[in-house]
Amino acid sequence: MTDEQLKLLIVEDNPADARLVQELLKEAGVADAPSTVASEAKEAVKLIGQERFDAILLDLRLPDSEGIATFETIHRAAPGAAILILTGMNDETLALQAVEQGAQDYLVKGSFSGESLVRAIKYAVTRQEVRSQETLRRRQITRGRVVGFVGAKGGVGTTTVVLNVAGVLAREGKKVIAAELLDRCGTFSAALVRTPVENLSGLLTCEPERIDEHEMSRVMVTLPSGARVLYGFQSVDQQACIDPARAQSIVETATYMAGATLIDLGSCLSNCVRAIAERSDLTALVVQPGRVCVKVASLALETMRSWGLDGDRLGVIVVNKTGLATPVNVEEFKSQLGCKILGVLPPNVEGCLDAERRGMLAIESEPESPFAHNTADLARRIVGGVS
């Protein structure tokens, strides 16, 4: 990267100090390197949201923020930028604390020349790039498994499947996230009899590149089982189309936070669903017995195959909610749909209703039922040996 390509943000409330930094850059022959000045933390965060900066020169003492909290605010807003602390002689201990938490370096005001400033910036940017690459490699190694669940049509039991599979995995000590990524109001809260304070809407104010572990943790809830839940929209006024870039960022971030991420995608095959399915290790179509549902399921599978999903990345879960004595013919389903059957969940209408009334999962209220055993088998089959 050349000096002229570097984009710098100077966060400094003293106009004289900010001008001095710009003069030193000019003195070092990089006057063409675009630099922007912000005098407050909130102004800096706004600018970071509008454009990408390679390096940020940061004074920790600002009118609206003080000390290490200033670094935390800016670092959270721009995790990929190289941050250099601008400090006075009396603040070196604070600057070192910021370095320990992720800043690349610190510079004592009045003690550096234009040449040393540019050298420090370039070294910091290089180190930050190396750190980012190492983080990416580490994440790729530890990336969790993603399974998307799509209902062939509304009411087939997709939410029940997702939450109970999540419950099985959490009970076995797995790190698991269950998320509702729907353009309409979610049903997790009704199924769990809980009213979450935060939900999906809290992520839609973030640009895709700003959706990180911190932002995800802020809006998720941990259930008694240990599973973490991202609730969907809770009111009509919150409903919004989730753009594919944000959806993919949410899913990608979740894969670094859990061994398994289970996503309720509803029954509408939107662009958002396609974006998530393309990033998923497996997309499971939830189907009920019956001519109409099987027909709809066939069309849904045809659409998903046109997205490039097939083989081990596509499967069917049969949910028998009718309570009929006649067992599900797995081979017939497989023949009709031309797709592998991941599992069959037996009738458990009363058990599910009772669990709902008690604010529990069906696998928790009736742990020895056929439904619970089949759900456990399904969980192990679709997720495997995740940690």
C-alpha positions as CSV (number, residue, x, y, z in Angstrom):
1,M,0.0,0.0,0.0
2,T,1.5,3.4,-1.0
3,D,1.4,6.4,1.3
4,E,-1.2,8.1,-0.9
5,Q,-3.5,5.2,-0.6
6,L,-3.6,5.3,3.2
7,K,-6.8,6.8,4.6
8,L,-6.2,8.3,8.1
9,L,-8.6,9.5,10.8
10,I,-7.3,11.9,13.4
11,V,-9.4,11.9,16.5
12,E,-8.2,14.9,18.4
13,D,-10.2,17.7,20.2
14,N,-7.3,20.2,20.2
15,P,-7.3,21.9,16.8
16,A,-3.6,22.9,17.1
17,D,-2.6,19.3,17.8
18,A,-4.6,18.0,14.9
19,R,-3.1,20.6,12.5
20,L,0.4,19.7,13.8
21,V,-0.2,16.1,12.8
22,Q,-1.4,17.1,9.4
23,E,1.7,19.4,9.0
24,L,4.0,16.6,10.0
25,L,2.4,14.3,7.4
26,K,2.9,17.0,4.8
27,E,6.5,17.5,5.9
28,A,7.1,13.7,5.4
29,G,5.9,14.0,1.8
30,V,2.5,12.3,2.2
31,A,0.3,15.4,2.0
32,D,-1.9,13.6,-0.6
33,A,-2.8,10.9,1.9
34,P,-6.4,11.7,2.7
35,S,-6.9,12.5,6.4
36,T,-10.1,13.4,8.3
37,V,-10.3,15.0,11.7
38,A,-13.0,14.3,14.4
39,S,-13.0,16.2,17.7
40,E,-15.4,13.8,19.5
41,A,-15.8,10.1,19.9
42,K,-19.4,10.1,18.5
43,E,-18.3,12.1,15.5
44,A,-15.5,9.6,14.9
45,V,-17.9,6.6,15.1
46,K,-20.2,8.3,12.6
47,L,-17.3,8.9,10.2
48,I,-16.2,5.3,10.6
49,G,-19.7,4.1,9.7
50,Q,-19.5,6.1,6.5
51,E,-16.1,5.1,5.2
52,R,-13.2,2.8,5.8
53,F,-9.9,4.0,7.5
54,D,-6.6,2.2,7.4
55,A,-5.3,3.9,10.5
56,I,-6.7,6.0,13.3
57,L,-4.6,8.4,15.4
58,L,-6.6,8.6,18.7
59,D,-6.4,11.0,21.6
60,L,-8.0,9.2,24.6
61,R,-9.2,12.4,26.3
62,L,-12.1,13.8,24.3
63,P,-15.0,16.0,25.3
64,D,-17.5,13.1,25.2
65,S,-15.2,10.3,26.2
66,E,-12.4,9.7,28.6
67,G,-9.6,7.2,29.0
68,I,-9.6,3.5,28.0
69,A,-13.4,3.8,27.3
70,T,-12.5,6.0,24.3
71,F,-10.3,3.3,22.8
72,E,-12.9,0.6,23.4
73,T,-15.5,2.7,21.6
74,I,-13.3,3.4,18.5
75,H,-11.9,-0.1,18.4
76,R,-15.4,-1.6,18.5
77,A,-16.5,0.7,15.7
78,A,-13.4,0.0,13.5
79,P,-12.0,-3.4,14.5
80,G,-10.0,-3.7,11.3
81,A,-8.2,-0.4,11.5
82,A,-4.7,0.1,13.0
83,I,-5.1,2.4,16.0
84,L,-2.3,4.5,17.3
85,I,-2.8,6.4,20.6
86,L,-1.7,10.0,20.8
87,T,-0.8,10.6,24.4
88,G,0.8,13.2,26.7
89,M,3.8,12.4,28.9
90,N,1.5,11.7,31.9
91,D,-0.7,9.2,30.1
92,E,1.7,6.6,28.9
93,T,0.3,4.0,31.4
94,L,-3.1,4.5,29.9
95,A,-1.7,4.2,26.4
96,L,0.0,1.0,27.2
97,Q,-3.3,-0.4,28.5
98,A,-4.8,0.4,25.2
99,V,-2.0,-1.4,23.4
100,E,-2.6,-4.4,25.6
101,Q,-6.3,-4.3,24.5
102,G,-5.6,-4.1,20.7
103,A,-4.1,-0.7,19.8
104,Q,-1.0,-1.1,17.6
105,D,1.2,1.5,19.1
106,Y,1.3,4.9,21.0
107,L,3.0,8.2,20.2
108,V,3.9,10.8,22.8
109,K,2.8,14.2,21.6
110,G,5.7,16.5,20.8
111,S,8.2,13.7,20.6
112,F,7.9,12.6,17.0
113,S,8.8,13.9,13.6
114,G,6.9,13.6,10.3
115,E,9.2,10.8,9.2
116,S,8.8,8.8,12.5
117,L,5.0,9.4,12.4
118,V,4.7,8.0,8.9
119,R,6.9,5.1,9.7
120,A,4.8,4.3,12.8
121,I,1.6,4.5,10.8
122,K,2.9,2.2,8.1
123,Y,4.3,-0.4,10.6
124,A,1.0,-0.3,12.5
125,V,-1.1,-0.9,9.3
126,T,1.2,-3.8,8.3
127,R,0.9,-5.4,11.8
128,Q,-2.8,-4.9,11.8
129,E,-3.1,-6.6,8.4
130,V,-1.0,-9.6,9.7
131,R,-3.2,-9.7,12.8
132,S,-6.4,-9.7,10.8
133,Q,-5.1,-12.5,8.5
134,E,-4.2,-14.6,11.6
135,T,-7.6,-14.0,13.1
136,L,-9.3,-15.0,9.8
137,R,-7.2,-18.2,9.6
138,R,-8.0,-19.0,13.2
139,R,-11.7,-18.5,12.6
140,Q,-11.7,-20.6,9.5
141,I,-10.2,-23.5,11.5
142,T,-12.7,-23.1,14.4
143,R,-15.7,-22.3,12.2
144,G,-18.9,-23.9,13.5
145,R,-21.5,-25.8,11.5
146,V,-24.5,-23.9,10.1
147,V,-27.8,-25.6,9.5
148,G,-30.7,-23.6,8.0
149,F,-34.3,-24.9,8.5
150,V,-37.0,-24.0,5.9
151,G,-40.6,-24.9,6.2
152,A,-42.2,-26.3,3.1
153,K,-45.2,-24.2,4.1
154,G,-46.3,-22.3,7.2
155,G,-47.2,-24.3,10.3
156,V,-45.2,-27.4,9.7
157,G,-43.3,-27.1,12.9
158,T,-40.0,-25.5,11.9
159,T,-39.7,-23.4,15.1
160,T,-40.3,-26.5,17.2
161,V,-37.6,-28.5,15.4
162,V,-35.0,-25.7,15.6
163,L,-35.5,-25.0,19.3
164,N,-35.7,-28.7,20.3
165,V,-32.6,-29.6,18.3
166,A,-30.8,-26.6,19.9
167,G,-32.0,-27.9,23.3
168,V,-30.6,-31.4,22.7
169,L,-27.2,-30.0,21.7
170,A,-27.0,-27.6,24.6
171,R,-27.9,-30.4,27.0
172,E,-25.0,-32.4,25.7
173,G,-22.6,-29.4,26.4
174,K,-22.4,-28.1,22.9
175,K,-22.1,-24.4,22.1
176,V,-25.2,-23.6,20.1
177,I,-27.0,-20.6,18.7
178,A,-30.6,-20.7,17.5
179,A,-31.6,-17.7,15.4
180,E,-34.7,-16.4,13.7
181,L,-33.8,-14.6,10.5
182,L,-37.3,-13.8,9.2
183,D,-38.8,-10.8,7.5
184,R,-41.8,-11.1,9.6
185,C,-42.4,-11.4,13.4
186,G,-40.7,-14.5,14.9
187,T,-42.3,-17.2,16.9
188,F,-39.4,-18.2,19.2
189,S,-40.8,-15.9,22.0
190,A,-44.3,-17.5,21.8
191,A,-42.8,-21.1,21.9
192,L,-40.5,-20.2,24.8
193,V,-43.1,-18.0,26.6
194,R,-40.5,-15.2,26.9
195,T,-40.5,-11.6,25.9
196,P,-37.0,-10.6,24.9
197,V,-35.6,-7.2,25.6
198,E,-33.4,-7.3,22.5
199,N,-33.9,-9.0,19.1
200,L,-32.9,-9.1,15.5
201,S,-33.9,-5.4,14.9
202,G,-31.0,-4.4,17.1
203,L,-28.6,-5.6,14.4
204,L,-30.2,-4.0,11.4
205,T,-28.8,-0.6,12.4
206,C,-25.2,-2.0,12.0
207,E,-23.4,-2.0,8.7
208,P,-22.6,-5.6,7.7
209,E,-18.9,-5.2,8.4
210,R,-19.7,-3.9,11.9
211,I,-21.7,-7.0,13.0
212,D,-19.2,-8.7,15.3
213,E,-19.3,-10.9,18.4
214,H,-19.9,-7.9,20.6
215,E,-23.0,-6.8,18.7
216,M,-24.3,-10.3,18.5
217,S,-23.9,-10.9,22.2
218,R,-25.7,-7.7,22.9
219,V,-28.9,-8.8,21.3
220,M,-28.9,-12.6,22.2
221,V,-30.4,-14.3,25.2
222,T,-29.0,-17.4,27.0
223,L,-31.7,-20.0,27.8
224,P,-31.5,-22.1,31.0
225,S,-30.3,-25.0,28.8
226,G,-27.3,-23.0,27.8
227,A,-28.4,-22.5,24.2
228,R,-28.1,-18.9,23.0
229,V,-31.1,-17.4,21.1
230,L,-31.4,-14.6,18.6
231,Y,-35.1,-13.7,18.6
232,G,-36.7,-12.4,15.5
233,F,-38.8,-9.2,15.2
234,Q,-41.3,-8.8,18.1
235,S,-43.7,-6.3,16.6
236,V,-45.1,-5.3,13.2
237,D,-43.3,-1.9,13.3
238,Q,-40.0,-3.7,13.7
239,Q,-40.6,-5.9,10.6
240,A,-38.2,-5.3,7.7
241,C,-36.6,-7.0,4.8
242,I,-33.2,-8.3,5.9
243,D,-30.7,-7.6,3.2
244,P,-28.5,-10.5,2.2
245,A,-25.2,-8.9,3.2
246,R,-26.4,-8.3,6.8
247,A,-27.8,-11.8,6.9
248,Q,-24.6,-13.4,5.8
249,S,-22.6,-11.3,8.3
250,I,-24.9,-12.4,11.1
251,V,-24.5,-16.0,10.1
252,E,-20.7,-15.7,9.6
253,T,-20.2,-14.1,13.0
254,A,-22.3,-16.8,14.7
255,T,-20.1,-19.5,13.3
256,Y,-17.2,-18.1,15.3
257,M,-19.3,-18.0,18.5
258,A,-20.7,-21.5,18.5
259,G,-20.1,-25.0,17.3
260,A,-23.5,-25.1,15.7
261,T,-25.7,-22.3,14.5
262,L,-29.4,-23.3,13.7
263,I,-31.4,-20.8,11.7
264,D,-35.2,-20.7,11.4
265,L,-35.7,-19.3,7.9
266,G,-39.5,-19.6,7.8
267,S,-41.3,-20.7,4.6
268,C,-40.6,-17.9,2.1
269,L,-37.7,-18.6,-0.3
270,S,-36.5,-15.0,-0.4
271,N,-33.1,-13.6,-1.5
272,C,-32.2,-13.4,2.2
273,V,-32.9,-17.2,2.6
274,R,-30.8,-17.9,-0.5
275,A,-27.9,-15.9,0.8
276,I,-28.0,-17.8,4.1
277,A,-28.5,-21.2,2.4
278,E,-25.4,-20.6,0.2
279,R,-23.4,-20.1,3.4
280,S,-24.9,-23.0,5.3
281,D,-23.4,-26.5,5.6
282,L,-26.9,-28.0,5.4
283,T,-30.4,-26.7,4.6
284,A,-33.1,-28.9,6.0
285,L,-36.6,-28.6,4.5
286,V,-39.3,-29.4,7.2
287,V,-42.3,-31.3,5.7
288,Q,-45.5,-32.8,7.0
289,P,-47.2,-35.9,5.5
290,G,-49.9,-35.0,3.0
291,R,-50.3,-34.5,-0.7
292,V,-50.3,-30.7,-0.6
293,C,-47.3,-30.4,1.6
294,V,-45.3,-32.9,-0.4
295,K,-46.1,-31.0,-3.6
296,V,-45.1,-27.7,-2.1
297,A,-41.9,-29.3,-0.8
298,S,-41.0,-30.6,-4.3
299,L,-41.2,-27.1,-5.7
300,A,-39.2,-25.7,-2.8
301,L,-36.5,-28.4,-3.3
302,E,-36.4,-27.6,-7.0
303,T,-35.8,-23.9,-6.2
304,M,-33.1,-24.7,-3.7
305,R,-31.3,-27.0,-6.2
306,S,-31.3,-24.1,-8.7
307,W,-29.3,-22.2,-6.1
308,G,-26.6,-25.0,-6.2
309,L,-27.7,-26.9,-3.1
310,D,-27.7,-30.6,-3.5
311,G,-26.1,-33.8,-2.2
312,D,-25.0,-33.5,1.4
313,R,-26.1,-29.8,1.6
314,L,-29.8,-30.5,1.3
315,G,-32.2,-32.8,3.2
316,V,-35.7,-33.3,4.5
317,I,-37.1,-33.5,8.0
318,V,-40.6,-35.1,8.3
319,V,-42.7,-33.9,11.1
320,N,-45.8,-36.1,11.7
321,K,-48.1,-33.7,13.7
322,T,-51.3,-35.5,12.8
323,G,-51.2,-38.2,15.5
324,L,-52.2,-40.9,13.0
325,A,-51.3,-44.5,13.8
326,T,-50.0,-45.1,10.4
327,P,-46.2,-44.7,10.4
328,V,-44.4,-42.4,7.9
329,N,-43.1,-44.3,4.9
330,V,-39.6,-42.9,4.7
331,E,-38.7,-44.6,1.4
332,E,-41.9,-43.2,-0.2
333,F,-41.0,-39.7,0.9
334,K,-37.5,-40.2,-0.4
335,S,-38.8,-41.3,-3.7
336,Q,-41.4,-38.5,-4.0
337,L,-38.9,-35.8,-3.1
338,G,-35.7,-37.2,-4.5
339,C,-33.9,-36.1,-1.4
340,K,-32.4,-37.8,1.6
341,I,-34.5,-37.9,4.7
342,L,-32.6,-36.6,7.7
343,G,-35.2,-37.7,10.3
344,V,-38.8,-38.3,11.2
345,L,-40.3,-36.7,14.3
346,P,-43.3,-38.7,15.6
347,P,-46.6,-37.2,16.8
348,N,-46.3,-35.2,20.0
349,V,-49.1,-32.6,19.8
350,E,-50.1,-32.8,23.5
351,G,-46.5,-33.0,24.6
352,C,-45.6,-29.8,22.7
353,L,-48.7,-28.0,23.9
354,D,-48.0,-28.9,27.5
355,A,-44.3,-27.9,27.1
356,E,-45.5,-24.5,25.7
357,R,-47.8,-23.9,28.6
358,R,-44.9,-24.6,31.0
359,G,-42.4,-22.5,29.0
360,M,-40.3,-25.5,28.3
361,L,-39.1,-27.4,25.3
362,A,-40.8,-30.8,24.5
363,I,-37.5,-32.6,25.0
364,E,-37.3,-31.1,28.5
365,S,-40.8,-31.8,29.6
366,E,-40.9,-35.4,28.3
367,P,-37.2,-36.4,28.0
368,E,-38.0,-40.1,27.5
369,S,-40.7,-39.7,24.8
370,P,-40.2,-41.0,21.3
371,F,-40.3,-37.4,20.1
372,A,-37.3,-36.6,22.4
373,H,-35.3,-39.6,21.3
374,N,-35.9,-39.0,17.6
375,T,-35.0,-35.3,18.0
376,A,-31.7,-36.3,19.7
377,D,-31.0,-38.7,16.8
378,L,-31.8,-35.9,14.3
379,A,-29.5,-33.4,16.1
380,R,-26.5,-35.8,16.1
381,R,-27.2,-36.7,12.4
382,I,-27.4,-33.1,11.1
383,V,-24.8,-31.5,13.3
384,G,-22.3,-34.2,14.0
385,G,-19.5,-34.0,16.6
386,V,-19.4,-30.2,17.1
387,S,-17.9,-28.8,20.3
